[in-house]
Amino acid sequence: MTAILLRGNSPVFAGDLTQMGHVFFPGEAFAVWVPGSSPSPAGAVEWQVDLTATPDPVSGCASAATRPWRVEVTARGPCGERRAEGGLLQDAAESPRTFEHRLRRLAKGLLIDALAPLAGFRPKWGILTGVRPTKLVHQMLDEGEPDPVTRLTGEYRLAPEKAELLTGVARLQRPFLGRDPRAVSLYIGIPFCPSICSFCSFSIYPINQYRGQVSPFLQALGREMAIIGEAIRALGLRVESIYFGGGTPTSPRDDDFAHMLRMAEEHLLKGQAPAEYTMEGGRPETFNRAKLDAMAAAGVNRVSVNPQTTVQATLMHLGRIHTVEKFYRAYELVRAHPAGFTVNTDIIIGLPGEGPAEVHHTLADMRRLAPDNLTVHTLAVKRGSRIHGEGEAGQVLRALTPAEAEALVQDAAETARAMGQRPYYLYRQKFMVGALENVGYALPGKESVYNIQMMEERQTVIGLGGGATSKWFKPLGQNRGWLLKAPANPNDPQTYVERVEELARRKVAHLRLLYGE
């Protein structure tokens, strides 16, 4: 017997019912039925939700230019029954697609209105389930929306604090967007790490086991850099930011690391002066003075030193092979370097085994260290990660409740404010603890341009190296743009080596299409 049944009277609602099912019944099995589905499950159910949308029977009284619709949701659960209803006008001049989007938004909002009182909680992000909710606010601002917060709390059912956060982030980002139509960002993926963290779902290769593949990979990366760099110069593009990520790009040996940066300087950055050059040094044990000197010589001006937590027991369970003390030493080494790097630290709320006391310990360390940027992630348990497998096997450590996670996210925001930082970019993921968000905070003037451009997708990002994805953006005027996500480079180092020239030249063809005369 299906204990939870969500039904709609049109196939267009299948995805919306599924999304709201995951929001209100996380981790539970539920069935979705719409016309055309397999027969609706028979028998008694614990929860039943019925969504219907129909043309209003009084439509004969309406103007020929409009057609009224009625949407109703009835939810029945162990605590009783709730009903929500609303209406909207279909304008004869609007496209069917536009009307369908409006109809579905109304339906999702009514699902929340009916289900929230019975479920005992109201999702703070309302009907928004996408990765980049800031894009919605940018669209509103582009269209001259005078008060995005009111629309977000009403039509989209966001909690006021989330609507304020989202709108504040978008307004802060506006001056960074669309400044130069020929500006691009570069992402370079290094698919090696000292070890694989239990929360990681990426195809990453432990560097000590794959040491023999590092040199061929870097040689291939040099060839890709040369091909892409030549195209950048031929097309007159300006590199605004460059970001080394992965993996852990600081994991190669010192001489390999320095050679990698020299290749970038020679092939990609010749004649360029990027405003921002970031090294994602996610693992503290990979830092030393030689690598920092190589970064400074290459023009790197931002460095991430990411502990994720400063609780030693948690680090051991995560499979990270550094100690808390190594993080402290690496952080101080970066901070003390005469290059004056801007420093970011990442932390994760919701790690297995951690409750409020452990998270507060990490937040106290962040306040003491006072990085320029603090990125606060909420754990997303992804398929392919060791944490996900342990959960399926019943090996579950202390987990935060949604209420605890929300309170700790607010504590992290207060920690950032106490350090003088403000939120400047935000994104969400599936299967996040408490269905919350990831937020990057920064001191004024220390915001990461790359993070903003990558998240808001209003600038071309050229991806090089292992697992890197490119995003092609061409401004079309009137706040419109053309965006295409290119196929990712292979994660596997050997496959990347074998295909690198083909993949690089395919990117050049896209660049010529976008920026050629």
SVG drawing of the C-alpha trace seen along z (x, -y; Angstrom):
<svg xmlns="http://www.w3.org/2000/svg" viewBox="-21 -50 81 52">
<polyline fill="none" stroke="black" stroke-width="0.4" points="0.0,0.0 1.2,-3.5 1.1,-5.6 1.4,-9.0 -0.4,-9.8 -0.2,-13.0 -2.7,-13.4 -3.2,-16.1 -5.7,-16.4 -3.1,-17.3 0.2,-15.9 1.8,-19.4 1.7,-19.0 3.7,-15.8 7.0,-17.5 5.5,-20.0 3.8,-17.3 7.1,-15.4 9.1,-18.4 6.6,-19.3 6.6,-15.6 10.3,-15.7 10.0,-19.0 7.2,-17.8 8.1,-14.1 11.9,-13.9 13.3,-10.4 9.8,-8.9 8.3,-6.9 5.3,-8.6 3.3,-8.1 2.4,-10.7 -0.5,-10.2 -1.6,-12.3 -3.7,-11.4 -1.6,-9.1 0.2,-7.5 -0.2,-3.9 -3.5,-3.3 -3.9,-5.3 -3.0,-3.2 -6.1,-1.7 -6.9,-1.4 -6.5,-3.6 -3.6,-6.0 -2.1,-8.0 -1.7,-11.2 -3.6,-12.2 -3.3,-15.4 -5.5,-16.3 -4.7,-19.2 -7.1,-20.3 -7.0,-23.2 -10.0,-23.9 -11.4,-26.8 -13.8,-28.8 -17.5,-27.9 -18.3,-31.7 -15.9,-32.3 -18.8,-33.2 -19.0,-36.5 -15.4,-37.3 -13.8,-39.4 -13.0,-37.7 -9.3,-38.7 -9.2,-36.7 -10.2,-33.3 -10.5,-32.7 -9.0,-29.5 -9.6,-28.0 -7.0,-26.0 -7.8,-23.9 -5.7,-21.8 -7.2,-19.4 -4.7,-17.7 -5.7,-15.0 -3.4,-13.7 -3.3,-12.1 -4.0,-15.6 -7.0,-16.4 -7.8,-18.1 -6.9,-21.5 -8.0,-23.1 -6.5,-26.0 -7.7,-27.6 -6.9,-30.5 -7.5,-31.8 -5.8,-33.5 -6.7,-35.0 -5.3,-33.5 -4.6,-36.4 -5.3,-35.5 -2.2,-37.4 0.2,-35.4 1.9,-32.2 0.7,-28.8 4.1,-28.3 3.9,-31.5 0.5,-30.7 1.5,-27.2 4.4,-28.6 2.0,-31.0 -0.5,-28.2 2.2,-25.9 3.5,-28.6 0.1,-29.1 -0.5,-25.4 2.8,-24.9 2.0,-27.8 -1.4,-26.3 0.2,-23.0 2.3,-24.7 -0.7,-26.5 -2.6,-23.2 0.2,-21.0 2.1,-23.2 -0.5,-23.3 -0.8,-19.5 2.9,-18.8 3.8,-21.2 6.3,-23.2 6.4,-25.7 9.4,-25.5 11.3,-28.7 12.3,-28.7 8.7,-28.3 8.2,-26.9 11.8,-27.5 13.7,-24.3 16.3,-25.3 20.1,-25.7 20.3,-29.5 17.4,-31.4 19.2,-34.7 18.6,-34.5 14.9,-34.9 15.6,-38.2 17.9,-39.4 15.1,-38.7 12.7,-40.7 15.1,-43.6 15.8,-43.5 12.1,-43.9 11.8,-46.8 10.2,-45.0 10.0,-47.7 9.7,-45.3 11.1,-41.7 10.7,-40.9 6.9,-41.3 6.6,-39.2 8.9,-36.5 7.0,-36.2 3.6,-36.3 3.7,-34.5 6.7,-32.3 5.9,-31.8 9.4,-32.5 9.8,-33.3 10.6,-37.0 14.1,-36.4 15.0,-34.3 13.4,-36.8 15.4,-39.6 18.6,-37.5 18.0,-36.6 17.2,-40.2 20.2,-41.6 22.6,-39.2 21.2,-40.0 21.4,-43.8 25.0,-43.5 25.9,-41.5 24.3,-43.9 27.4,-46.1 29.5,-43.0 27.3,-41.8 27.5,-42.8 30.4,-45.2 32.2,-44.0 30.6,-41.9 34.0,-40.5 35.1,-39.5 35.4,-35.9 36.3,-33.8 38.5,-30.7 38.1,-27.5 40.9,-25.0 40.1,-21.6 42.8,-19.5 41.2,-16.1 43.6,-14.9 43.2,-15.0 45.3,-13.7 42.3,-11.5 38.5,-11.3 36.2,-12.9 33.2,-10.9 30.8,-13.7 32.4,-14.0 30.5,-12.6 32.9,-13.9 35.2,-11.6 38.4,-12.6 41.6,-10.6 43.8,-10.1 47.1,-11.6 49.4,-9.0 47.6,-6.2 47.7,-8.1 51.0,-9.7 52.1,-8.3 49.3,-10.1 50.0,-13.6 52.8,-14.5 50.9,-13.3 47.8,-15.1 49.7,-18.4 51.3,-18.1 47.8,-17.7 46.6,-20.6 49.4,-22.7 48.3,-21.8 44.7,-22.7 45.9,-26.0 47.9,-26.8 44.9,-26.2 42.4,-28.2 44.9,-31.0 45.5,-31.4 41.8,-31.8 41.4,-34.3 44.0,-36.5 42.7,-36.1 39.2,-37.1 40.3,-40.0 38.8,-38.6 39.6,-39.9 40.2,-37.4 38.4,-38.9 39.0,-36.0 40.8,-32.7 40.1,-29.9 42.0,-26.8 39.7,-24.2 39.2,-20.4 40.0,-18.3 42.8,-20.0 45.0,-21.9 47.7,-22.4 48.1,-18.6 50.8,-18.1 54.5,-18.2 56.0,-21.7 57.8,-21.6 54.8,-20.3 52.6,-22.9 55.0,-25.7 55.2,-24.4 51.3,-24.4 51.2,-28.0 53.9,-29.0 52.0,-27.3 48.9,-29.3 50.9,-32.5 52.5,-31.6 49.5,-30.3 46.4,-31.8 47.4,-35.0 49.8,-36.5 48.9,-40.1 46.1,-39.7 45.7,-41.3 42.9,-39.4 41.4,-41.3 41.1,-38.0 43.2,-34.9 42.0,-32.2 43.7,-29.0 41.3,-26.5 43.6,-25.0 40.9,-22.8 43.3,-20.6 45.5,-22.3 48.2,-19.6 49.0,-20.6 50.3,-24.1 53.9,-25.1 56.0,-28.2 57.3,-27.1 53.7,-26.7 52.7,-30.1 55.8,-31.7 54.9,-30.2 51.3,-31.5 52.6,-35.0 55.0,-35.0 52.1,-34.0 49.8,-36.7 47.4,-34.6 45.6,-37.0 42.9,-34.8 43.5,-31.5 41.0,-29.1 42.1,-27.1 39.2,-24.9 38.8,-23.0 35.1,-22.2 35.2,-21.7 37.7,-22.3 36.5,-19.2 39.2,-16.6 36.9,-13.6 34.8,-14.8 37.8,-15.2 38.9,-11.6 35.4,-10.3 35.3,-12.4 38.5,-10.7 40.5,-13.9 44.1,-13.1 45.0,-16.5 44.6,-17.5 43.0,-20.6 46.5,-21.8 47.6,-21.5 44.7,-23.7 45.7,-26.3 49.3,-26.2 48.3,-26.4 46.0,-29.3 48.6,-31.3 51.2,-30.5 48.9,-31.9 47.9,-34.9 51.5,-35.8 52.8,-35.6 54.0,-39.0 51.8,-38.7 48.8,-39.6 46.4,-37.0 42.7,-37.4 41.8,-34.3 38.6,-32.3 37.6,-29.4 34.8,-26.9 32.8,-25.2 29.9,-22.7 26.9,-22.6 25.4,-19.1 28.4,-16.9 27.7,-13.4 28.4,-13.2 28.2,-17.0 25.5,-18.7 25.2,-22.4 28.2,-22.2 30.6,-21.1 29.4,-23.6 29.7,-26.4 33.3,-25.3 34.1,-25.7 32.3,-29.1 34.3,-30.3 37.5,-29.4 36.3,-31.2 35.6,-34.4 39.0,-34.1 40.8,-33.6 38.7,-36.3 39.1,-35.3 38.2,-37.8 35.6,-35.4 33.6,-32.7 31.6,-30.2 29.0,-28.4 27.7,-25.2 24.9,-23.0 25.6,-19.3 24.0,-17.8 24.1,-14.0 24.7,-13.0 24.5,-9.7 28.0,-8.4 29.4,-9.8 30.5,-7.5 28.1,-9.2 25.2,-8.2 26.3,-4.6 26.7,-4.6 23.2,-6.0 21.8,-3.2 23.7,-0.7 22.3,-2.1 25.6,-3.5 24.2,-6.9 26.0,-9.2 24.4,-12.1 22.4,-14.2 21.0,-17.7 17.2,-18.2 15.9,-20.7 15.3,-23.2 18.8,-22.8 20.3,-23.3 18.3,-26.4 19.4,-27.9 23.0,-27.1 22.8,-28.6 21.6,-31.8 24.5,-31.5 26.9,-31.3 25.4,-34.4 25.8,-36.2 29.4,-35.1 30.0,-36.5 28.3,-39.8 30.4,-40.0 33.5,-39.8 32.2,-42.7 31.2,-40.4 28.0,-40.4 26.4,-37.7 27.3,-38.1 26.5,-34.8 24.1,-32.0 23.1,-28.6 21.1,-25.6 21.5,-21.8 19.3,-18.8 19.1,-16.7 20.5,-19.5 20.0,-19.2 16.9,-21.2 16.4,-22.2 18.5,-25.3 21.2,-27.1 24.9,-27.7 26.0,-31.3 29.3,-33.0 30.1,-36.0 32.8,-38.6 34.2,-41.8 33.2,-44.7 35.5,-44.8 36.6,-41.2 33.8,-39.5 34.8,-36.7 34.1,-37.9 34.4,-34.3 31.8,-33.0 29.4,-35.7 29.8,-35.1 29.8,-31.4 26.6,-31.3 24.6,-34.0 25.6,-32.7 25.9,-36.1 29.4,-35.7 31.2,-33.0 33.2,-30.6 35.8,-28.5 36.5,-25.3 39.9,-23.5 41.3,-20.5 39.7,-17.4 36.0,-17.4 35.7,-21.1 32.5,-22.4 32.2,-25.5 29.2,-27.8 28.8,-30.0 27.0,-33.3 26.3,-35.9 24.4,-39.1 21.6,-39.7 20.4,-43.1 17.3,-44.0 18.5,-42.0 18.5,-38.8 21.3,-36.3 22.1,-33.1 23.5,-30.4 24.6,-26.9 26.3,-24.4 29.0,-22.6 29.9,-18.9 32.3,-18.5 35.9,-17.4 36.5,-13.9 37.3,-13.4 39.5,-10.4 43.0,-11.7 43.9,-9.1 40.8,-9.9 41.4,-13.6 45.0,-13.1 43.7,-11.1 41.0,-13.6 42.4,-17.0 43.1,-18.5 39.7,-17.5 37.9,-18.9 39.9,-22.2 39.2,-22.8 35.5,-22.2 35.6,-25.0 37.4,-27.3 34.6,-26.7 32.1,-27.8 34.1,-30.9 34.3,-31.9 30.6,-31.5 30.1,-33.7 32.7,-36.4 33.8,-36.2 32.9,-39.0"/>
</svg>
